[in-house]
Amino acid sequence: MKMQTEAQRILQTIKIMTAVDEWGLNGKQILHVLDMPDGHNTRQLQRYHKDTPLPDIDQVNARIIKLIGIIDALRTAYPRNLNMGARWMNMPHRRFNKRTPVNTMLEDGESGVLAVLAELDCAYAWELSGSIRS
């Protein structure tokens, strides 16, 4: 992950926490989607809504990148109605075997997060397919 200031990490954290709240996730689900390491509990989540960045740990940083990609893709897909992103995340989808994107991420972990990101961001899906050559 590129070097970020503390202020940038805090803003990024607040963006993610706002999104997972809008998607209707509870505390345990948030910890799971963020790929937080053992030892973190739901009581600690409140501070991430305010002035504390998510932990600077490789597994969390990797998940942050993907979640920001999902959030940005939802904003791009529904630029005139910001509520549609949360609605889309909670609607059954044929590509996820009629599961919601939220349930896909919760049930499938990393591969579920990747599947949701690939569904929303065709450029990311194209990159995953190996069609882009360096």
SULNOR-V847953 format. One record per residue. N is the residue number from 1. RES is the residue in one small letter. OMEGA is omega in whole degrees, 0 to 359 (none if undefined). Layout:
N;RES;OMEGA
N;RES;OMEGA
//
This chain:
1;m;181
2;k;181
3;m;179
4;q;174
5;t;177
6;e;180
7;a;178
8;q;179
9;r;178
10;i;179
11;l;178
12;q;179
13;t;180
14;i;178
15;k;180
16;i;182
17;m;177
18;t;181
19;a;183
20;v;173
21;d;179
22;e;179
23;w;176
24;g;180
25;l;174
26;n;186
27;g;180
28;k;179
29;q;178
30;i;178
31;l;181
32;h;181
33;v;178
34;l;182
35;d;180
36;m;180
37;p;176
38;d;180
39;g;176
40;h;179
41;n;187
42;t;179
43;r;181
44;q;185
45;l;184
46;q;181
47;r;179
48;y;176
49;h;189
50;k;192
51;d;181
52;t;177
53;p;174
54;l;182
55;p;179
56;d;182
57;i;185
58;d;184
59;q;178
60;v;178
61;n;178
62;a;180
63;r;177
64;i;181
65;i;182
66;k;180
67;l;176
68;i;176
69;g;178
70;i;181
71;i;180
72;d;179
73;a;176
74;l;179
75;r;179
76;t;181
77;a;183
78;y;186
79;p;183
80;r;181
81;n;184
82;l;178
83;n;182
84;m;178
85;g;179
86;a;179
87;r;179
88;w;181
89;m;183
90;n;177
91;m;176
92;p;185
93;h;183
94;r;181
95;r;178
96;f;181
97;n;178
98;k;171
99;r;175
100;t;175
101;p;178
102;v;180
103;n;178
104;t;179
105;m;182
106;l;184
107;e;186
108;d;178
109;g;183
110;e;181
111;s;176
112;g;177
113;v;178
114;l;180
115;a;179
116;v;179
117;l;180
118;a;178
119;e;182
120;l;187
121;d;184
122;c;178
123;a;178
124;y;178
125;a;179
126;w;179
127;e;179
128;l;182
129;s;181
130;g;182
131;s;179
132;i;180
133;r;179
134;s;none
//
